[in-house]
Amino acid sequence: MLVESLPHKFPVNFASMPILGGTTPVTPAGSVVVAAAEILGGITAASLLAPDVFYYGTSIAGEMDMRTTQICYATPASILTDVALHEMFRDYYGLVLNVEAGYVDAKCPGLQAAFMKMYRQMAFACTASCSLPVGLLDNGAVFSPTQTMLDLDASKAVYMFGRGLEVNADTLCVDLIKQLEFCQSGSYLDTDHTLRFFRNVLWDPKYFDRSYRKDENLTPRMHDTGLLDKADKEWRDLVASQAELECLTVWRAELDRIADAARKDLLK
């Protein structure tokens, strides 16, 4: 792939996918050694063959589930491996090494997918970078539009946390605090300050239910089904509302040819 892509000046991504206990040592430290050697070897080859080509590195570490032999990515050891590689390349080599937060082994939208996605994204956001992937399930093999809608809500929360807090005269609003004291003479709900800032500061999810409990016997199944149905309807409505793209006949024919070839190859 490297030899074929370099003459066309395509950017090259050296993506190591160490599998702890499978293709690399079961320890994160040992896996870092193997993955770093792979990436540095690729960078060396590209630099010698085509010094002017843009190249970059990525790590997507996983671990071998010894019970099922499945490859799992939303785990402490695999995330620590990616983080160590990211920090090593940043601090020791002065190079950016990307991490991929979207890989989880949950098969469909639900409680498992929600936990794994948030755990993986927050761990990377606190250590390497704030990646905000949406829609991926089954270790990157499946894209779910329903999961995408839920991920947009969750990713916004991760993004808002990652950007930190702004400290200036407007956000401190000391004069307003002195005026209201301990809300004895009014409420912050009534102020222009709240009106100006609440949309940018407060997280307003579309799908997660944060309303008061109603007089109903709501079961976990009913709650989850309602949330998934709402997210599923939302993306279907978005797709239905879009006008058909205008494109050249020859371009459309080429897309159909590629899709037909993929069906024959993948579904045979």
C-alpha positions as CSV (number, residue, x, y, z in Angstrom):
1,M,0.0,0.0,0.0
2,L,2.8,2.4,0.8
3,V,4.7,1.8,-2.4
4,E,1.5,2.2,-4.5
5,S,0.3,5.4,-2.7
6,L,3.6,7.3,-2.6
7,P,3.9,8.1,-6.4
8,H,0.5,9.7,-6.2
9,K,1.5,11.9,-3.2
10,F,-1.3,10.6,-1.1
11,P,-1.0,11.3,2.6
12,V,0.1,8.2,4.4
13,N,-1.3,7.1,7.8
14,F,0.8,4.6,9.7
15,A,-1.9,3.0,11.9
16,S,-0.7,0.4,14.4
17,M,-3.4,-1.7,16.0
18,P,-1.6,-3.6,18.8
19,I,-3.7,-6.4,20.3
20,L,-2.6,-7.0,23.8
21,G,-2.1,-10.7,24.4
22,G,-2.6,-11.4,20.7
23,T,-0.2,-9.6,18.3
24,T,1.7,-7.8,21.0
25,P,2.7,-8.5,24.7
26,V,-0.2,-8.6,27.1
27,T,1.3,-5.6,29.0
28,P,0.6,-2.1,27.8
29,A,4.4,-1.2,28.1
30,G,5.4,-4.1,25.9
31,S,2.7,-3.3,23.4
32,V,4.0,0.3,23.2
33,V,7.4,-1.0,22.2
34,V,6.0,-3.1,19.3
35,A,3.6,-0.4,18.1
36,A,6.2,2.3,18.3
37,A,8.6,0.2,16.2
38,E,5.9,-0.4,13.6
39,I,5.1,3.3,13.3
40,L,8.7,4.5,13.3
41,G,9.5,1.8,10.7
42,G,6.8,3.1,8.4
43,I,7.9,6.7,8.9
44,T,11.5,5.8,8.1
45,A,10.5,4.0,4.9
46,A,8.2,6.9,3.8
47,S,11.0,9.5,4.5
48,L,13.5,7.6,2.4
49,L,11.2,6.8,-0.5
50,A,9.3,10.1,-0.7
51,P,10.5,12.8,1.7
52,D,7.9,15.4,0.5
53,V,4.9,13.2,1.2
54,F,2.8,14.1,4.2
55,Y,2.6,11.2,6.7
56,Y,1.1,10.8,10.2
57,G,0.5,8.1,12.8
58,T,-2.4,6.6,14.6
59,S,-2.8,4.0,17.3
60,I,-5.9,1.9,17.9
61,A,-5.0,-0.6,20.6
62,G,-7.2,-3.4,21.7
63,E,-7.0,-6.4,24.0
64,M,-7.7,-10.0,23.5
65,D,-10.7,-11.3,25.5
66,M,-9.3,-14.6,26.8
67,R,-12.8,-15.9,27.2
68,T,-14.2,-15.2,23.7
69,T,-11.1,-14.2,21.7
70,Q,-13.0,-11.1,20.7
71,I,-10.9,-7.9,20.3
72,C,-12.0,-5.3,22.8
73,Y,-11.1,-1.6,22.6
74,A,-13.0,0.1,25.4
75,T,-10.8,-1.3,28.1
76,P,-8.3,0.3,30.6
77,A,-5.2,-1.5,29.2
78,S,-5.9,-0.7,25.6
79,I,-6.6,2.9,26.3
80,L,-3.5,3.2,28.4
81,T,-1.5,1.8,25.5
82,D,-2.8,4.4,23.1
83,V,-2.3,7.2,25.6
84,A,1.3,6.1,26.3
85,L,2.0,6.0,22.6
86,H,0.5,9.4,22.1
87,E,2.5,11.0,24.9
88,M,5.7,9.2,23.8
89,F,5.5,10.5,20.2
90,R,4.5,14.0,21.4
91,D,7.2,14.4,24.1
92,Y,10.1,12.3,22.7
93,Y,9.8,12.6,19.0
94,G,7.8,15.8,18.6
95,L,5.2,14.1,16.4
96,V,1.5,13.9,16.6
97,L,0.1,10.4,17.0
98,N,-3.7,10.3,16.7
99,V,-5.9,8.1,18.8
100,E,-9.3,6.7,17.7
101,A,-12.1,6.9,20.2
102,G,-14.9,5.4,18.2
103,Y,-14.1,1.7,18.4
104,V,-16.3,-0.2,20.9
105,D,-17.5,-3.8,20.8
106,A,-21.1,-3.1,21.6
107,K,-23.3,-4.5,18.7
108,C,-26.3,-2.1,18.9
109,P,-27.4,1.1,20.6
110,G,-28.1,0.7,24.3
111,L,-26.7,0.7,27.8
112,Q,-23.5,-1.2,26.9
113,A,-22.8,1.1,23.9
114,A,-23.4,4.2,26.0
115,F,-21.0,3.2,28.7
116,M,-18.2,2.1,26.4
117,K,-18.4,5.1,24.2
118,M,-18.4,7.6,27.1
119,Y,-15.7,5.7,29.0
120,R,-13.4,5.6,26.0
121,Q,-14.0,9.2,24.9
122,M,-13.6,10.7,28.4
123,A,-10.5,8.7,29.0
124,F,-8.9,10.1,25.8
125,A,-10.2,13.6,26.4
126,C,-8.5,13.7,29.8
127,T,-5.2,12.3,28.5
128,A,-4.6,12.6,24.8
129,S,-7.2,14.5,22.7
130,C,-10.9,15.2,22.6
131,S,-12.0,13.0,19.7
132,L,-15.8,13.1,19.1
133,P,-16.7,10.1,16.9
134,V,-20.3,9.3,16.2
135,G,-22.2,6.2,15.0
136,L,-19.6,3.4,15.1
137,L,-20.5,0.1,16.7
138,D,-19.1,-3.5,16.6
139,N,-15.5,-2.4,16.6
140,G,-15.9,-0.1,13.6
141,A,-17.7,-2.7,11.4
142,V,-21.1,-1.0,11.7
143,F,-22.4,2.5,11.4
144,S,-25.7,3.1,13.1
145,P,-27.6,6.4,12.4
146,T,-29.7,5.8,15.5
147,Q,-26.5,5.6,17.6
148,T,-25.2,8.7,15.8
149,M,-28.1,10.8,17.1
150,L,-27.4,9.7,20.7
151,D,-23.6,10.2,20.2
152,L,-24.2,13.8,19.1
153,D,-25.8,14.5,22.5
154,A,-23.1,12.7,24.4
155,S,-20.2,14.2,22.3
156,K,-21.5,17.7,23.0
157,A,-21.2,17.0,26.7
158,V,-17.6,15.7,26.2
159,Y,-16.8,18.8,24.1
160,M,-18.2,21.3,26.6
161,F,-16.3,19.6,29.4
162,G,-13.1,19.6,27.4
163,R,-13.2,23.3,26.5
164,G,-13.0,24.2,30.2
165,L,-14.4,27.2,31.9
166,E,-13.9,30.9,30.9
167,V,-12.9,33.3,33.6
168,N,-13.4,37.0,33.0
169,A,-15.4,39.9,34.3
170,D,-18.6,38.8,32.5
171,T,-18.4,35.2,33.7
172,L,-17.5,36.1,37.3
173,C,-20.3,38.7,37.4
174,V,-19.3,39.9,40.8
175,D,-21.6,43.0,40.7
176,L,-24.6,40.8,40.0
177,I,-23.7,38.5,42.9
178,K,-23.4,41.5,45.2
179,Q,-26.8,42.7,43.9
180,L,-28.6,39.4,44.5
181,E,-26.6,38.3,47.5
182,F,-28.1,34.9,48.3
183,C,-31.1,35.3,46.1
184,Q,-33.0,37.1,48.8
185,S,-34.0,39.9,46.4
186,G,-34.4,37.9,43.3
187,S,-33.4,34.9,41.2
188,Y,-30.7,34.4,38.7
189,L,-33.4,33.0,36.4
190,D,-34.7,36.5,36.0
191,T,-31.4,38.2,35.0
192,D,-30.1,39.3,31.6
193,H,-26.8,37.5,32.5
194,T,-28.5,34.1,32.5
195,L,-30.3,34.9,29.3
196,R,-27.0,35.8,27.6
197,F,-25.0,32.8,28.7
198,F,-27.3,29.8,29.3
199,R,-27.3,28.5,25.7
200,N,-23.5,28.4,25.5
201,V,-22.9,27.1,29.0
202,L,-25.6,24.6,29.7
203,W,-25.9,21.2,28.1
204,D,-29.3,20.7,26.5
205,P,-29.6,17.1,25.2
206,K,-32.3,16.2,22.7
207,Y,-32.8,12.6,23.7
208,F,-31.9,12.0,27.3
209,D,-34.9,12.4,29.7
210,R,-34.1,14.9,32.4
211,S,-37.7,15.9,33.2
212,Y,-39.4,15.5,36.6
213,R,-40.7,12.0,37.4
214,K,-44.3,11.7,36.4
215,D,-47.1,9.6,37.9
216,E,-46.4,6.6,35.8
217,N,-44.9,3.2,36.2
218,L,-41.9,3.7,33.9
219,T,-39.8,0.5,33.5
220,P,-36.2,0.5,32.2
221,R,-37.3,-1.2,29.0
222,M,-40.0,1.5,28.4
223,H,-37.4,4.2,29.0
224,D,-34.7,2.8,26.7
225,T,-37.2,2.0,24.0
226,G,-38.6,5.5,24.1
227,L,-35.1,7.0,23.8
228,L,-34.1,4.7,20.9
229,D,-37.4,5.3,19.0
230,K,-37.0,9.0,19.3
231,A,-33.4,9.0,18.0
232,D,-34.4,6.6,15.2
233,K,-37.2,8.8,14.1
234,E,-35.0,11.9,14.2
235,W,-32.5,10.6,11.7
236,R,-35.1,9.2,9.4
237,D,-36.9,12.5,9.3
238,L,-33.7,14.3,8.5
239,V,-32.9,12.0,5.6
240,A,-36.5,12.3,4.3
241,S,-36.4,16.1,4.4
242,Q,-33.2,16.4,2.2
243,A,-33.5,17.2,-1.4
244,E,-32.0,14.7,-3.8
245,L,-28.4,15.7,-4.8
246,E,-27.8,16.9,-8.3
247,C,-24.9,15.1,-9.9
248,L,-23.6,14.2,-13.3
249,T,-24.9,11.0,-14.9
250,V,-21.4,9.7,-15.4
251,W,-20.6,10.3,-11.7
252,R,-23.8,8.5,-10.6
253,A,-23.0,5.6,-12.9
254,E,-19.5,5.3,-11.4
255,L,-20.9,5.2,-7.8
256,D,-23.4,2.5,-8.8
257,R,-20.6,0.5,-10.4
258,I,-18.5,0.7,-7.2
259,A,-21.5,-0.2,-5.0
260,D,-22.4,-3.2,-7.2
261,A,-18.8,-4.4,-7.1
262,A,-18.8,-4.2,-3.3
263,R,-22.1,-6.1,-3.0
264,K,-20.7,-8.9,-5.2
265,D,-17.5,-9.1,-3.2
266,L,-18.8,-8.7,0.3
267,L,-22.2,-10.5,0.1
268,K,-21.1,-13.5,-2.0
